Amino acid sequence: MPTMTDERNFRSSYYEKVGCRGVEEKKSLEILMKEKPWDRVKLKQFCLRFTVPAAYRNLVWKVLLDILPVYADSHQFVMEQRTEQYNDLLYAAEMLERVEMTAPRSEVLLAMWLLELEEREPPVFPETNYSSADTFIPIAKSLLELYDHEVDVYWISKGLTDIVRNMQKDLVKLKEAFQNMLEKEDGELYNHLIEIKALEKLPLTKWFNCGFAGVLDDSSLTKIWDKVCSGAPKILSFVAVMLIMTLRRNILRATSADQVLKCVSEIPEQCEEVVANKAIELWQYYAQPQNDQLKK
């Protein structure tokens, strides 16, 4: 992994350790949120550079995902309309017996979404023949752990599922990026996976299509989804790289693809935040020239 030893990065790391960085980031975001209307491009740039403070994440995501408009004065009214639509869908799903109300809430939300789409069964993504239910449900489950307001969970689940649907055409590129990055960062691990014929067996499609929901813990996911909501799904490739590299000791002991699959399905809890943080560091390091160009 590249070492970032310039003064700026050292200073940022130090500020973060002593608790200053979060304060500065919060102030920067609050300044953006005082603009009328909000500048969605600047908001995306902030989310690409920093982790969104937890207190504002729900609101920021809803604006990025077009659930709410950039006009802050309209937020309450629009959210009231979103709530009414949610309640209508919930009522219709129950009356039409599209789902048992005692089912897990993620399944109830899925039934509401299908009703809105006028579909009886979850549509498949045509590029990959992957069921949208296997995207929507894990995402909804994770969001239900993060947010108390089920209306928000429904709309954000829809927004993230739309992002995944739109990135299906880029899945091959994401997988190629994963392989190229892994070979570059840890050639020994890469070669071992090839040798035991495990590289092609890694569940990359599943990981990418659920945004690592159900794979990483919810608090780690939010940092990754800040970037996904901002239009940078390529970060998912970096998450996959860091997940494999974090488990390298166990993977290098594996002698078959099945053993590797078992290994990546049993991620130690203490590793999950490390995976998210290191993935973001690696992604920002390689994306920095692009981000600098974006600002000009």
C-alpha positions as CSV (number, residue, x, y, z in Angstrom):
1,M,0.0,0.0,0.0
2,P,1.4,3.5,-0.8
3,T,2.8,5.6,1.9
4,M,1.5,9.1,2.1
5,T,4.2,11.0,4.0
6,D,3.8,14.5,2.8
7,E,3.2,17.2,5.4
8,R,-0.4,17.7,4.5
9,N,-1.3,14.1,5.2
10,F,0.7,14.0,8.3
11,R,-1.0,17.1,9.6
12,S,-4.5,15.7,8.7
13,S,-3.7,12.4,10.5
14,Y,-2.5,14.3,13.6
15,Y,-5.6,16.5,13.7
16,E,-7.8,13.4,13.3
17,K,-6.1,11.7,16.3
18,V,-6.6,14.7,18.5
19,G,-10.2,15.2,17.5
20,C,-9.8,18.4,15.4
21,R,-10.4,17.1,12.0
22,G,-14.0,16.1,12.6
23,V,-14.8,19.6,14.0
24,E,-13.3,21.3,10.9
25,E,-15.2,19.0,8.5
26,K,-18.4,19.6,10.3
27,K,-17.9,23.4,10.0
28,S,-17.1,23.1,6.3
29,L,-20.3,21.1,5.7
30,E,-22.4,23.5,7.7
31,I,-21.1,26.3,5.5
32,L,-22.2,24.4,2.4
33,M,-25.6,23.7,4.0
34,K,-26.2,27.5,4.5
35,E,-26.0,28.2,0.8
36,K,-29.3,28.9,-1.0
37,P,-29.8,26.6,-2.9
38,W,-27.4,23.9,-1.9
39,D,-24.7,23.3,-4.5
40,R,-24.9,19.6,-5.2
41,V,-21.6,19.5,-6.9
42,K,-19.8,21.0,-3.9
43,L,-21.7,18.6,-1.6
44,K,-20.5,15.6,-3.7
45,Q,-16.9,16.9,-3.6
46,F,-17.1,17.2,0.2
47,C,-18.4,13.7,0.5
48,L,-15.7,12.4,-1.8
49,R,-13.0,14.0,0.3
50,F,-14.3,13.5,3.8
51,T,-16.6,11.3,5.9
52,V,-20.0,12.9,6.4
53,P,-20.6,13.7,10.1
54,A,-23.2,11.3,11.5
55,A,-25.6,14.1,12.5
56,Y,-25.9,15.3,8.9
57,R,-25.5,12.0,7.0
58,N,-29.2,11.2,6.6
59,L,-30.0,14.7,5.2
60,V,-27.0,14.8,3.0
61,W,-27.7,11.4,1.5
62,K,-31.3,12.3,0.8
63,V,-30.2,15.4,-1.2
64,L,-27.5,13.5,-3.1
65,L,-30.0,10.8,-4.0
66,D,-32.6,13.3,-5.1
67,I,-35.0,12.3,-2.4
68,L,-34.9,15.9,-1.3
69,P,-34.3,19.0,-3.4
70,V,-31.4,21.4,-3.1
71,Y,-33.8,24.1,-1.7
72,A,-33.6,23.7,2.0
73,D,-36.8,25.7,2.5
74,S,-38.7,22.9,0.7
75,H,-37.3,20.0,2.6
76,Q,-40.1,19.7,5.1
77,F,-42.9,19.9,2.5
78,V,-41.2,17.4,0.2
79,M,-40.5,15.0,3.1
80,E,-44.2,15.2,4.0
81,Q,-45.1,14.2,0.5
82,R,-42.6,11.3,0.6
83,T,-44.1,10.2,3.9
84,E,-47.6,10.2,2.4
85,Q,-46.4,8.1,-0.5
86,Y,-44.7,5.7,1.9
87,N,-47.9,5.3,3.9
88,D,-50.0,4.8,0.8
89,L,-47.7,2.1,-0.4
90,L,-47.6,0.4,3.0
91,Y,-51.4,0.4,3.1
92,A,-51.7,-0.9,-0.4
93,A,-49.1,-3.7,0.2
94,E,-51.2,-4.8,3.2
95,M,-54.6,-4.5,1.5
96,L,-53.5,-6.4,-1.6
97,E,-51.8,-9.0,0.5
98,R,-48.5,-8.6,-1.2
99,V,-46.6,-9.4,2.0
100,E,-47.4,-10.5,5.5
101,M,-47.1,-7.5,7.9
102,T,-45.3,-9.8,10.3
103,A,-42.5,-10.4,7.8
104,P,-39.1,-8.8,8.4
105,R,-39.3,-5.1,7.7
106,S,-36.9,-5.3,4.8
107,E,-39.2,-7.7,3.0
108,V,-42.2,-5.4,3.7
109,L,-40.2,-2.5,2.2
110,L,-39.3,-4.6,-0.8
111,A,-43.0,-5.4,-1.4
112,M,-43.8,-1.7,-1.3
113,W,-41.1,-1.0,-3.8
114,L,-42.3,-3.7,-6.1
115,L,-45.8,-2.3,-5.9
116,E,-44.5,1.1,-6.8
117,L,-42.6,-0.4,-9.8
118,E,-45.8,-2.3,-10.7
119,E,-43.9,-5.6,-10.6
120,R,-45.0,-8.9,-9.0
121,E,-41.5,-10.3,-8.7
122,P,-38.2,-8.4,-8.1
123,P,-36.8,-7.4,-11.5
124,V,-33.4,-8.8,-12.5
125,F,-30.6,-6.5,-13.7
126,P,-30.4,-7.5,-17.4
127,E,-26.7,-7.1,-17.7
128,T,-25.9,-9.7,-15.0
129,N,-29.2,-11.5,-14.4
130,Y,-28.9,-10.6,-10.7
131,S,-32.1,-10.2,-8.7
132,S,-32.7,-6.7,-7.5
133,A,-34.1,-8.2,-4.2
134,D,-30.5,-9.3,-3.4
135,T,-29.5,-5.7,-3.6
136,F,-32.6,-4.0,-2.0
137,I,-33.0,-6.3,1.0
138,P,-29.4,-6.3,2.4
139,I,-29.3,-2.5,1.9
140,A,-32.6,-2.1,3.7
141,K,-31.5,-4.3,6.5
142,S,-28.4,-2.3,7.2
143,L,-30.3,1.0,6.9
144,L,-32.9,-0.2,9.4
145,E,-30.0,-0.7,11.9
146,L,-28.7,2.8,11.1
147,Y,-31.9,4.9,11.1
148,D,-35.0,4.9,13.3
149,H,-37.2,6.6,10.6
150,E,-38.5,3.9,8.3
151,V,-39.6,6.4,5.7
152,D,-36.0,7.4,5.3
153,V,-34.9,3.8,5.1
154,Y,-37.4,3.1,2.3
155,W,-36.3,6.1,0.1
156,I,-32.6,5.7,0.7
157,S,-32.8,1.9,-0.1
158,K,-34.5,2.8,-3.4
159,G,-31.8,5.4,-4.1
160,L,-28.9,3.0,-3.4
161,T,-30.6,0.2,-5.4
162,D,-30.9,2.6,-8.4
163,I,-27.2,3.3,-8.1
164,V,-26.4,-0.4,-8.2
165,R,-28.7,-1.0,-11.1
166,N,-27.0,1.8,-13.1
167,M,-23.5,0.5,-12.3
168,Q,-24.3,-3.0,-13.7
169,K,-22.7,-2.1,-17.1
170,D,-19.5,-1.2,-15.2
171,L,-19.2,-4.4,-13.1
172,V,-16.6,-5.9,-15.4
173,K,-14.5,-2.8,-15.1
174,L,-14.9,-2.9,-11.3
175,K,-13.7,-6.5,-11.2
176,E,-10.8,-5.7,-13.5
177,A,-9.9,-2.7,-11.2
178,F,-10.0,-5.1,-8.2
179,Q,-7.6,-7.6,-9.8
180,N,-5.2,-4.9,-11.1
181,M,-5.1,-3.2,-7.7
182,L,-4.7,-6.4,-5.8
183,E,-1.8,-7.5,-8.0
184,K,-0.2,-4.1,-7.6
185,E,-0.6,-3.9,-3.8
186,D,0.1,-7.5,-2.9
187,G,1.5,-9.6,-5.6
188,E,2.1,-12.6,-3.4
189,L,-1.5,-12.8,-2.3
190,Y,-2.7,-12.2,-5.9
191,N,-0.5,-15.1,-7.2
192,H,-1.7,-17.4,-4.4
193,L,-5.3,-16.8,-5.3
194,I,-4.6,-17.6,-9.0
195,E,-2.6,-20.7,-8.0
196,I,-5.4,-22.2,-6.0
197,K,-8.0,-21.1,-8.6
198,A,-9.8,-18.9,-6.1
199,L,-9.5,-15.4,-7.7
200,E,-12.5,-16.0,-10.1
201,K,-14.5,-17.6,-7.3
202,L,-14.5,-14.5,-5.1
203,P,-18.1,-13.2,-4.6
204,L,-17.3,-9.8,-6.2
205,T,-20.7,-9.5,-7.9
206,K,-22.5,-10.1,-4.7
207,W,-20.3,-7.7,-2.8
208,F,-20.6,-5.0,-5.3
209,N,-24.3,-5.4,-5.9
210,C,-25.2,-5.1,-2.2
211,G,-22.5,-2.4,-1.6
212,F,-21.0,-4.7,1.1
213,A,-24.3,-4.6,3.1
214,G,-24.3,-7.7,5.3
215,V,-20.6,-8.1,4.7
216,L,-19.2,-5.2,6.7
217,D,-20.8,-3.8,9.8
218,D,-23.2,-0.9,9.5
219,S,-20.9,1.8,10.9
220,S,-18.2,0.9,8.4
221,L,-20.7,0.8,5.6
222,T,-21.7,4.4,6.1
223,K,-18.2,5.7,5.2
224,I,-18.2,3.6,2.0
225,W,-21.8,4.7,1.1
226,D,-20.8,8.4,1.5
227,K,-18.7,7.9,-1.6
228,V,-21.2,5.7,-3.4
229,C,-24.0,8.3,-2.9
230,S,-21.6,10.9,-4.3
231,G,-21.2,9.0,-7.6
232,A,-18.1,7.0,-6.9
233,P,-19.1,3.3,-6.9
234,K,-15.5,2.5,-8.0
235,I,-14.6,2.6,-4.3
236,L,-16.2,-0.8,-4.0
237,S,-13.2,-2.3,-5.8
238,F,-10.9,-0.8,-3.2
239,V,-13.1,-2.2,-0.4
240,A,-12.8,-5.6,-2.0
241,V,-9.0,-5.2,-2.3
242,M,-8.6,-4.2,1.4
243,L,-10.9,-6.9,2.6
244,I,-8.7,-9.6,0.9
245,M,-5.5,-7.9,2.1
246,T,-6.8,-7.6,5.6
247,L,-7.5,-11.4,5.7
248,R,-4.2,-12.2,3.8
249,R,-2.7,-14.4,6.6
250,N,-5.7,-16.8,6.6
251,I,-6.0,-16.7,2.8
252,L,-2.4,-17.5,2.3
253,R,-3.0,-20.6,4.4
254,A,-5.9,-21.7,2.3
255,T,-5.3,-24.5,-0.2
256,S,-8.6,-24.3,-2.1
257,A,-11.2,-21.8,-3.4
258,D,-13.7,-23.2,-0.9
259,Q,-11.4,-22.4,2.0
260,V,-10.9,-18.9,0.7
261,L,-14.7,-18.4,0.4
262,K,-15.1,-19.6,4.0
263,C,-12.4,-17.2,5.1
264,V,-14.0,-14.1,3.4
265,S,-17.4,-15.1,4.9
266,E,-16.0,-14.9,8.4
267,I,-14.6,-11.5,8.8
268,P,-13.4,-10.7,12.3
269,E,-15.4,-7.9,13.8
270,Q,-12.3,-5.8,14.7
271,C,-11.2,-5.9,11.0
272,E,-14.3,-4.4,9.5
273,E,-13.6,-0.8,10.3
274,V,-10.0,-1.2,9.3
275,V,-11.1,-2.5,5.9
276,A,-13.4,0.6,5.4
277,N,-10.8,3.1,6.6
278,K,-7.9,1.6,4.6
279,A,-10.1,1.3,1.5
280,I,-10.9,5.0,1.6
281,E,-7.3,5.9,2.1
282,L,-6.2,3.8,-0.9
283,W,-9.0,5.1,-3.1
284,Q,-8.3,8.7,-2.2
285,Y,-4.6,8.2,-2.8
286,Y,-5.3,7.0,-6.4
287,A,-8.2,9.3,-7.0
288,Q,-6.4,12.4,-5.7
289,P,-5.2,13.7,-9.2
290,Q,-8.8,13.2,-10.5
291,N,-10.2,15.1,-7.4
292,D,-7.7,17.9,-7.9
293,Q,-8.8,18.2,-11.5
294,L,-12.4,18.3,-10.5
295,K,-11.8,21.3,-8.3
296,K,-10.2,23.4,-11.1
